[in-house]
């Protein structure tokens, strides 16, 4: 991004659920910029789900409880406008797609949101066609959602959010219940939304490999507090942080940390398989040996 435009702003934001003794979010001060892909990491109970639900006003409006500070999305105060109004700014996809799919056909599912806010039927059809194309479910319009695979159901949930034409897509552990194939399907769609359509992505997840590949920035929550933020490389290279809380780094990053602790550091801390392969080849001197052998043959 050449010029960063602030889009989501937390200003000393704290939230406590009804009858809870402790705050689920504590004094959050942060900005998420338009077009960013932000991953939110943290242990169970760190506040990731609350964070996502705070973006579209469900927290605190539908959950009640006590909110302090301020959260704005696209200039709208999440405590001053309705959840319905915010749904046109933020689409949210939950961990279990079954809890979000309740109509009898794929087309009815993606049309449900726009119908409820009174959008023109022809516009709804245009949006539905676009959304199903983006998530690669064109041709499934008459299929029952219950007949879809896990990955297809989650992609349908994304399509249903997209028909509201939000600026932000928030995903709360949206791949945690999917097999590897379904996970790849969903991340592929999310990457296209971010890279092709410039959509801002906020994703609570524990998928270290995918975070390393797709995210621009990582936020780390612990007991409701923001304790670290940075690029995936900065976060996964911070062994003290990873030791402090349970975050699953990519396996290649775990290997790099092991090598570093045993006096065999790679030249560049890897977060992808290709980076690790290149680093290990350099460490072992394979590149120079291969080049020398090639020159001998010539």
Secondary structure, DSSP 8 states (H G I E B T S, - for coil): --S--EEEEEEEEEEE-TT-SS-SEEEEEEEEETT-EEEEE--TTSSHHHHHHHHTTHHHHTT-SEEEEEEEETTEETTTS-HHHHTTTEEEE-S-GGGT--SSSHHHHHHHHHHHTT--HHHHHHHHHHHHHHTT-TT-TTS-GGGS-HHHHHHHHHHHHHTT--SEEEEESTTTTS-HHHHHHHHHHHHHHHHTT--EEEEE---HHHHHHH-SEEEEEETTEEEEEE-HHHHHT-HHHHHHS-----HHHHHHHHHHHTT---SS--SSHHHHHHHHHHHHTHHHHHHHHHHHH-
